[in-house]
Amino acid sequence: MASTATTATRELKYDGFSILLHWLTALLVAALWLLGQSLSFFPKGAPRLSALGVHMLLGMLVGAVILVRIVWRSSGGRHLPAADEGVLNLVAKGAHYGLYLLLVLTVGFGVARAWVHGVPVFDWFKFHRPGFATPSIIHTISELHSDLADILVIVAGLHAAAALMHHYVMHDSVLRRMLPRKRSE
Ligand code: HEM
């Protein structure tokens, strides 16, 4: 039978599936941003198209992960009490909802960017460039995808900095509750 201390620790953790989805999202966003920034370093032609293919597949994977996360959060996922109070709580909530919104928009404009450019995803399928894709529409959509990705990474960085501050400055359990369980817990 679990001891009282073990039970208390368990109650302060997110469930395993939420933790997995959280770190998978973080890893994919970091990889996507870095790959997006490095695309122009790949030689033109097949190498760059392959790198872009990987970028688009990972981008669509992160889109699927976000959808699963939203469904899980509003159904079986564990909800924990707010980590902050007052204004800080509002800022943290705003950052969390903002991150969901930025993720959805970045992925949405990524797909739109691939569509208006008519890009192939390896030999598997091709986005067919629509008739309305004028140079100015292509430019606007490309800029939006790029700017949203940058804002997403900045907000995610602030979110990570806040978690590290909780851990190293305030010495509370906010970061630990999103970390995988140790065997002893
Ligand atoms: C969270 C998800 C994503 C992030 C963080 C991200 C990030 C980036 C970044 C940083 C760039 C380079 C921007 C620039 O310098 O212009 C880029 C380019 C691009 N991304 Fe994404 N992206 C994501 C999802 C997607 C998705 C889902 C697709 C399409 C299925 C996609 C398609 C593209 C395309 C077509 C380019 C332009 C490549 C080029 O023409 O050089 N992205 N992305």
py3Dmol code that shows the C-alpha trace and the ligand (Angstrom):
import py3Dmol

protein = """\
ATOM      1  CA  MET A   1       0.000   0.000   0.000  1.00  0.00           C
ATOM      2  CA  ALA A   2       1.308   3.526  -0.808  1.00  0.00           C
ATOM      3  CA  SER A   3       2.525   5.611   2.143  1.00  0.00           C
ATOM      4  CA  THR A   4       0.888   8.997   2.868  1.00  0.00           C
ATOM      5  CA  ALA A   5       4.010  10.808   1.590  1.00  0.00           C
ATOM      6  CA  THR A   6       3.942   8.816  -1.651  1.00  0.00           C
ATOM      7  CA  THR A   7       0.240   9.507  -2.135  1.00  0.00           C
ATOM      8  CA  ALA A   8       0.804  13.250  -1.576  1.00  0.00           C
ATOM      9  CA  THR A   9       3.629  13.297  -4.153  1.00  0.00           C
ATOM     10  CA  ARG A  10       1.441  11.397  -6.645  1.00  0.00           C
ATOM     11  CA  GLU A  11      -1.351  13.948  -6.265  1.00  0.00           C
ATOM     12  CA  LEU A  12       1.040  16.788  -7.089  1.00  0.00           C
ATOM     13  CA  LYS A  13       2.113  15.308 -10.433  1.00  0.00           C
ATOM     14  CA  TYR A  14       0.485  15.577 -13.816  1.00  0.00           C
ATOM     15  CA  ASP A  15      -0.546  12.216 -15.246  1.00  0.00           C
ATOM     16  CA  GLY A  16       2.019  10.346 -17.348  1.00  0.00           C
ATOM     17  CA  PHE A  17       0.249  10.958 -20.680  1.00  0.00           C
ATOM     18  CA  SER A  18       0.083  14.749 -20.094  1.00  0.00           C
ATOM     19  CA  ILE A  19       3.800  14.737 -19.194  1.00  0.00           C
ATOM     20  CA  LEU A  20       4.651  12.768 -22.349  1.00  0.00           C
ATOM     21  CA  LEU A  21       2.616  15.115 -24.584  1.00  0.00           C
ATOM     22  CA  HIS A  22       4.177  18.189 -22.927  1.00  0.00           C
ATOM     23  CA  TRP A  23       7.820  17.145 -23.505  1.00  0.00           C
ATOM     24  CA  LEU A  24       7.073  15.755 -26.976  1.00  0.00           C
ATOM     25  CA  THR A  25       5.605  19.148 -27.945  1.00  0.00           C
ATOM     26  CA  ALA A  26       8.631  21.003 -26.503  1.00  0.00           C
ATOM     27  CA  LEU A  27      11.086  18.716 -28.322  1.00  0.00           C
ATOM     28  CA  LEU A  28       9.234  18.956 -31.648  1.00  0.00           C
ATOM     29  CA  VAL A  29       8.900  22.763 -31.484  1.00  0.00           C
ATOM     30  CA  ALA A  30      12.640  23.171 -30.752  1.00  0.00           C
ATOM     31  CA  ALA A  31      13.573  20.768 -33.587  1.00  0.00           C
ATOM     32  CA  LEU A  32      11.121  22.421 -36.027  1.00  0.00           C
ATOM     33  CA  TRP A  33      12.365  25.927 -35.307  1.00  0.00           C
ATOM     34  CA  LEU A  34      16.040  24.942 -35.631  1.00  0.00           C
ATOM     35  CA  LEU A  35      15.368  22.989 -38.841  1.00  0.00           C
ATOM     36  CA  GLY A  36      13.277  25.881 -40.220  1.00  0.00           C
ATOM     37  CA  GLN A  37      16.175  28.283 -39.554  1.00  0.00           C
ATOM     38  CA  SER A  38      18.713  25.942 -41.181  1.00  0.00           C
ATOM     39  CA  LEU A  39      16.763  25.111 -44.372  1.00  0.00           C
ATOM     40  CA  SER A  40      18.692  27.658 -46.453  1.00  0.00           C
ATOM     41  CA  PHE A  41      22.012  25.978 -45.503  1.00  0.00           C
ATOM     42  CA  PHE A  42      20.986  22.779 -47.329  1.00  0.00           C
ATOM     43  CA  PRO A  43      22.072  22.697 -51.011  1.00  0.00           C
ATOM     44  CA  LYS A  44      19.205  23.609 -53.367  1.00  0.00           C
ATOM     45  CA  GLY A  45      17.325  20.729 -54.977  1.00  0.00           C
ATOM     46  CA  ALA A  46      16.879  17.259 -53.456  1.00  0.00           C
ATOM     47  CA  PRO A  47      18.758  17.858 -50.128  1.00  0.00           C
ATOM     48  CA  ARG A  48      16.746  21.021 -49.337  1.00  0.00           C
ATOM     49  CA  LEU A  49      13.464  19.417 -50.406  1.00  0.00           C
ATOM     50  CA  SER A  50      14.211  16.418 -48.137  1.00  0.00           C
ATOM     51  CA  ALA A  51      14.965  18.694 -45.182  1.00  0.00           C
ATOM     52  CA  LEU A  52      11.745  20.603 -45.895  1.00  0.00           C
ATOM     53  CA  GLY A  53       9.880  17.267 -46.150  1.00  0.00           C
ATOM     54  CA  VAL A  54      11.133  16.307 -42.658  1.00  0.00           C
ATOM     55  CA  HIS A  55      10.139  19.781 -41.403  1.00  0.00           C
ATOM     56  CA  MET A  56       6.611  19.435 -42.804  1.00  0.00           C
ATOM     57  CA  LEU A  57       6.104  15.883 -41.486  1.00  0.00           C
ATOM     58  CA  LEU A  58       7.299  16.866 -37.981  1.00  0.00           C
ATOM     59  CA  GLY A  59       5.129  19.989 -38.236  1.00  0.00           C
ATOM     60  CA  MET A  60       2.036  17.924 -39.010  1.00  0.00           C
ATOM     61  CA  LEU A  61       2.996  15.529 -36.191  1.00  0.00           C
ATOM     62  CA  VAL A  62       3.142  18.416 -33.710  1.00  0.00           C
ATOM     63  CA  GLY A  63      -0.275  19.530 -35.035  1.00  0.00           C
ATOM     64  CA  ALA A  64      -1.673  16.058 -34.245  1.00  0.00           C
ATOM     65  CA  VAL A  65       0.013  16.075 -30.797  1.00  0.00           C
ATOM     66  CA  ILE A  66      -1.610  19.452 -29.977  1.00  0.00           C
ATOM     67  CA  LEU A  67      -5.058  18.185 -30.975  1.00  0.00           C
ATOM     68  CA  VAL A  68      -4.618  15.080 -28.776  1.00  0.00           C
ATOM     69  CA  ARG A  69      -3.377  17.345 -25.948  1.00  0.00           C
ATOM     70  CA  ILE A  70      -6.394  19.645 -26.183  1.00  0.00           C
ATOM     71  CA  VAL A  71      -8.820  16.673 -26.173  1.00  0.00           C
ATOM     72  CA  TRP A  72      -6.922  14.970 -23.310  1.00  0.00           C
ATOM     73  CA  ARG A  73      -6.783  18.181 -21.250  1.00  0.00           C
ATOM     74  CA  SER A  74     -10.513  18.730 -21.577  1.00  0.00           C
ATOM     75  CA  SER A  75     -11.364  15.068 -20.776  1.00  0.00           C
ATOM     76  CA  GLY A  76      -9.132  12.624 -18.830  1.00  0.00           C
ATOM     77  CA  GLY A  77      -6.034  14.787 -18.198  1.00  0.00           C
ATOM     78  CA  ARG A  78      -5.234  15.718 -14.590  1.00  0.00           C
ATOM     79  CA  HIS A  79      -5.736  19.361 -13.545  1.00  0.00           C
ATOM     80  CA  LEU A  80      -3.573  20.717 -10.717  1.00  0.00           C
ATOM     81  CA  PRO A  81      -4.075  23.823  -8.569  1.00  0.00           C
ATOM     82  CA  ALA A  82      -2.556  27.058  -9.968  1.00  0.00           C
ATOM     83  CA  ALA A  83       1.172  27.425  -9.217  1.00  0.00           C
ATOM     84  CA  ASP A  84       0.989  31.219  -8.728  1.00  0.00           C
ATOM     85  CA  GLU A  85      -1.426  33.722  -7.213  1.00  0.00           C
ATOM     86  CA  GLY A  86      -2.879  37.066  -8.295  1.00  0.00           C
ATOM     87  CA  VAL A  87      -1.276  38.800 -11.277  1.00  0.00           C
ATOM     88  CA  LEU A  88       1.384  36.085 -11.696  1.00  0.00           C
ATOM     89  CA  ASN A  89      -1.384  33.501 -12.013  1.00  0.00           C
ATOM     90  CA  LEU A  90      -3.045  35.586 -14.742  1.00  0.00           C
ATOM     91  CA  VAL A  91       0.287  35.969 -16.581  1.00  0.00           C
ATOM     92  CA  ALA A  92       0.958  32.203 -16.354  1.00  0.00           C
ATOM     93  CA  LYS A  93      -2.574  31.377 -17.581  1.00  0.00           C
ATOM     94  CA  GLY A  94      -2.211  33.867 -20.443  1.00  0.00           C
ATOM     95  CA  ALA A  95       1.117  32.288 -21.426  1.00  0.00           C
ATOM     96  CA  HIS A  96      -0.377  28.765 -21.368  1.00  0.00           C
ATOM     97  CA  TYR A  97      -3.418  29.655 -23.504  1.00  0.00           C
ATOM     98  CA  GLY A  98      -1.155  31.828 -25.678  1.00  0.00           C
ATOM     99  CA  LEU A  99       1.136  28.853 -26.295  1.00  0.00           C
ATOM    100  CA  TYR A 100      -1.797  26.675 -27.423  1.00  0.00           C
ATOM    101  CA  LEU A 101      -3.002  29.451 -29.747  1.00  0.00           C
ATOM    102  CA  LEU A 102       0.494  30.102 -31.157  1.00  0.00           C
ATOM    103  CA  LEU A 103       1.029  26.376 -31.749  1.00  0.00           C
ATOM    104  CA  VAL A 104      -2.257  26.032 -33.651  1.00  0.00           C
ATOM    105  CA  LEU A 105      -1.606  29.199 -35.710  1.00  0.00           C
ATOM    106  CA  THR A 106       2.033  28.322 -36.506  1.00  0.00           C
ATOM    107  CA  VAL A 107       1.060  24.852 -37.701  1.00  0.00           C
ATOM    108  CA  GLY A 108      -1.961  26.256 -39.609  1.00  0.00           C
ATOM    109  CA  PHE A 109       0.149  28.874 -41.411  1.00  0.00           C
ATOM    110  CA  GLY A 110       2.880  26.248 -42.013  1.00  0.00           C
ATOM    111  CA  VAL A 111       0.359  24.092 -43.888  1.00  0.00           C
ATOM    112  CA  ALA A 112      -0.944  27.208 -45.692  1.00  0.00           C
ATOM    113  CA  ARG A 113       2.647  28.121 -46.651  1.00  0.00           C
ATOM    114  CA  ALA A 114       3.292  24.643 -48.070  1.00  0.00           C
ATOM    115  CA  TRP A 115      -0.059  24.810 -49.922  1.00  0.00           C
ATOM    116  CA  VAL A 116       0.442  28.209 -51.592  1.00  0.00           C
ATOM    117  CA  HIS A 117       3.993  27.224 -52.599  1.00  0.00           C
ATOM    118  CA  GLY A 118       2.769  23.856 -53.972  1.00  0.00           C
ATOM    119  CA  VAL A 119       5.530  21.934 -52.151  1.00  0.00           C
ATOM    120  CA  PRO A 120       6.011  18.128 -52.529  1.00  0.00           C
ATOM    121  CA  VAL A 121       6.359  16.033 -49.350  1.00  0.00           C
ATOM    122  CA  PHE A 122       8.972  13.499 -50.566  1.00  0.00           C
ATOM    123  CA  ASP A 123       7.356  11.343 -53.280  1.00  0.00           C
ATOM    124  CA  TRP A 124       4.350  10.704 -51.062  1.00  0.00           C
ATOM    125  CA  PHE A 125       2.102  13.632 -51.850  1.00  0.00           C
ATOM    126  CA  LYS A 126       2.201  17.196 -53.093  1.00  0.00           C
ATOM    127  CA  PHE A 127       0.405  20.318 -51.913  1.00  0.00           C
ATOM    128  CA  HIS A 128      -1.244  21.701 -55.082  1.00  0.00           C
ATOM    129  CA  ARG A 129      -0.753  25.438 -55.440  1.00  0.00           C
ATOM    130  CA  PRO A 130      -4.210  27.088 -55.534  1.00  0.00           C
ATOM    131  CA  GLY A 131      -5.173  29.608 -58.245  1.00  0.00           C
ATOM    132  CA  PHE A 132      -5.529  32.482 -55.745  1.00  0.00           C
ATOM    133  CA  ALA A 133      -1.882  32.211 -54.617  1.00  0.00           C
ATOM    134  CA  THR A 134      -0.525  35.540 -55.907  1.00  0.00           C
ATOM    135  CA  PRO A 135       3.051  36.563 -54.958  1.00  0.00           C
ATOM    136  CA  SER A 136       1.719  38.969 -52.312  1.00  0.00           C
ATOM    137  CA  ILE A 137      -0.500  36.263 -50.706  1.00  0.00           C
ATOM    138  CA  ILE A 138       2.474  33.845 -50.720  1.00  0.00           C
ATOM    139  CA  HIS A 139       4.685  36.525 -49.138  1.00  0.00           C
ATOM    140  CA  THR A 140       2.132  37.382 -46.408  1.00  0.00           C
ATOM    141  CA  ILE A 141       1.513  33.728 -45.472  1.00  0.00           C
ATOM    142  CA  SER A 142       5.268  32.971 -45.429  1.00  0.00           C
ATOM    143  CA  GLU A 143       5.954  35.978 -43.165  1.00  0.00           C
ATOM    144  CA  LEU A 144       3.100  35.012 -40.831  1.00  0.00           C
ATOM    145  CA  HIS A 145       4.417  31.439 -40.459  1.00  0.00           C
ATOM    146  CA  SER A 146       7.929  32.696 -39.839  1.00  0.00           C
ATOM    147  CA  ASP A 147       6.917  35.459 -37.347  1.00  0.00           C
ATOM    148  CA  LEU A 148       4.479  33.199 -35.445  1.00  0.00           C
ATOM    149  CA  ALA A 149       7.217  30.531 -35.136  1.00  0.00           C
ATOM    150  CA  ASP A 150       9.591  33.159 -33.667  1.00  0.00           C
ATOM    151  CA  ILE A 151       6.966  34.463 -31.211  1.00  0.00           C
ATOM    152  CA  LEU A 152       6.119  30.862 -30.227  1.00  0.00           C
ATOM    153  CA  VAL A 153       9.772  30.131 -29.408  1.00  0.00           C
ATOM    154  CA  ILE A 154      10.102  33.386 -27.404  1.00  0.00           C
ATOM    155  CA  VAL A 155       6.939  32.695 -25.332  1.00  0.00           C
ATOM    156  CA  ALA A 156       8.016  29.047 -24.830  1.00  0.00           C
ATOM    157  CA  GLY A 157      11.422  30.315 -23.660  1.00  0.00           C
ATOM    158  CA  LEU A 158       9.790  32.669 -21.110  1.00  0.00           C
ATOM    159  CA  HIS A 159       7.540  29.799 -19.983  1.00  0.00           C
ATOM    160  CA  ALA A 160      10.641  27.582 -19.479  1.00  0.00           C
ATOM    161  CA  ALA A 161      12.459  30.416 -17.646  1.00  0.00           C
ATOM    162  CA  ALA A 162       9.477  30.786 -15.267  1.00  0.00           C
ATOM    163  CA  ALA A 163       9.528  27.033 -14.538  1.00  0.00           C
ATOM    164  CA  LEU A 164      13.296  27.158 -13.838  1.00  0.00           C
ATOM    165  CA  MET A 165      12.785  30.163 -11.544  1.00  0.00           C
ATOM    166  CA  HIS A 166      10.182  28.210  -9.563  1.00  0.00           C
ATOM    167  CA  HIS A 167      12.660  25.349  -9.235  1.00  0.00           C
ATOM    168  CA  TYR A 168      15.927  27.153  -8.479  1.00  0.00           C
ATOM    169  CA  VAL A 169      14.793  30.448  -6.882  1.00  0.00           C
ATOM    170  CA  MET A 170      11.470  29.679  -5.193  1.00  0.00           C
ATOM    171  CA  HIS A 171      12.403  26.033  -4.472  1.00  0.00           C
ATOM    172  CA  ASP A 172       8.865  24.736  -5.021  1.00  0.00           C
ATOM    173  CA  SER A 173       7.530  21.679  -6.877  1.00  0.00           C
ATOM    174  CA  VAL A 174       6.105  23.436  -9.979  1.00  0.00           C
ATOM    175  CA  LEU A 175       8.744  22.057 -12.396  1.00  0.00           C
ATOM    176  CA  ARG A 176       8.858  18.637 -10.701  1.00  0.00           C
ATOM    177  CA  ARG A 177       5.128  18.086 -11.218  1.00  0.00           C
ATOM    178  CA  MET A 178       5.729  18.106 -15.006  1.00  0.00           C
ATOM    179  CA  LEU A 179       8.725  15.722 -14.757  1.00  0.00           C
ATOM    180  CA  PRO A 180       8.425  11.926 -15.157  1.00  0.00           C
ATOM    181  CA  ARG A 181       8.015   9.968 -11.898  1.00  0.00           C
ATOM    182  CA  LYS A 182      11.073   8.462 -10.237  1.00  0.00           C
ATOM    183  CA  ARG A 183      10.838   4.754  -9.403  1.00  0.00           C
ATOM    184  CA  SER A 184      10.573   5.613  -5.688  1.00  0.00           C
ATOM    185  CA  GLU A 185       7.529   7.892  -6.191  1.00  0.00           C
TER     186      GLU A 185
END
"""
ligand_1 = """\
43
HEM
C 5.242 24.384 -34.383
C 5.408 24.058 -35.652
C 6.357 24.753 -36.611
C 7.441 25.578 -36.370
C 7.992 26.034 -35.002
C 7.982 25.958 -37.653
C 9.078 26.798 -37.856
C 9.557 27.236 -39.081
C 10.635 28.162 -39.272
C 11.467 28.841 -38.146
C 10.805 28.354 -40.618
C 11.819 29.289 -41.316
C 11.123 30.615 -41.467
C 11.831 31.580 -42.382
O 12.982 31.881 -42.127
O 11.197 32.018 -43.342
C 9.819 27.539 -41.305
C 9.670 27.448 -42.690
C 8.722 26.660 -43.329
N 7.804 25.831 -42.720
Fe 7.520 25.599 -40.720
N 7.239 25.371 -38.656
C 6.240 24.610 -38.057
C 5.279 23.856 -38.708
C 5.164 23.700 -40.098
C 4.168 22.884 -40.778
C 3.069 22.061 -40.093
C 4.392 23.002 -42.123
C 3.667 22.370 -43.286
C 3.109 21.192 -43.294
C 5.513 23.917 -42.294
C 6.019 24.329 -43.511
C 7.036 25.236 -43.709
C 7.479 25.694 -45.020
C 6.913 25.282 -46.389
C 8.528 26.587 -44.772
C 9.329 27.383 -45.838
C 10.568 26.664 -46.253
C 11.255 27.435 -47.364
O 10.597 27.764 -48.330
O 12.443 27.706 -47.212
N 5.953 24.319 -41.040
N 9.076 26.876 -40.344
"""
view = py3Dmol.view(width=600, height=400)
view.addModel(protein, "pdb")
view.setStyle({"model": 0}, {"cartoon": {"style": "trace"}})
view.addModel(ligand_1, "xyz")
view.setStyle({"model": 1}, {"stick": {}})
view.zoomTo()
view.show()
